[in-house]
Amino acid sequence: SNVTANTHRVAAALMETGIDYRAANKRHFRTKTKKRLALEAELLRTMEFYDEGRVVVVTLPLSLAERLSLTEADMDDVSALGGVVEGTDCSITMKETKDGAWKISVRTGHNTNACNIARRLGGGGHPRAAGCEISGNPDNAKHAILEEVKKELDRADAEKAQA
């Protein structure tokens, strides 16, 4: 949603400079480390679906990061993973922090407001991507975020029905 016509003009101008844009594209967007692939495989295997598949929850505990010897770079943008699943309106990524809390990332489609969800739990962001932090065990954190997601999905469904 943040890509504009000007974004494409700038990209075209960069391509016209003669830079090797194919190599840059492969390096930055189409290459993953073996650790990253192992992480994604585990997250795909353990992701959970709610609300008839409209909501996906991806959980990344510290134990997984330690088992795979992951760096922060290996875990970069892991919150985008759930959103690629067909039929999902809302992707929740729960990443355990060193102090035992859960960093929550919310990514939504065009009908659901991620910021509304995160704000009710003390966080913020913008309509398509937002976040918050929840203390406690993973089940309680998941319950809290799913409760807010349900409220937002119900609100979006009601608006859609009235339109």
Buried (B, 14 or more C-beta within 10 A) or exposed (E): EEEEEEEEEEEEEEEEEEEEEEEEEEEEEEEEEEBBEBBBEBBEEEBEBBBEEBBBBBBBBEEBBEEBEBEEEBBEEBBBBBBEBEEBBBBBBBBBEEEEBBBBBBBBBEBBBBBBBBBBBEBEBEEBBBBBBBEEEBEEBBEBBBEBBBEBBEBBBEEEEEE
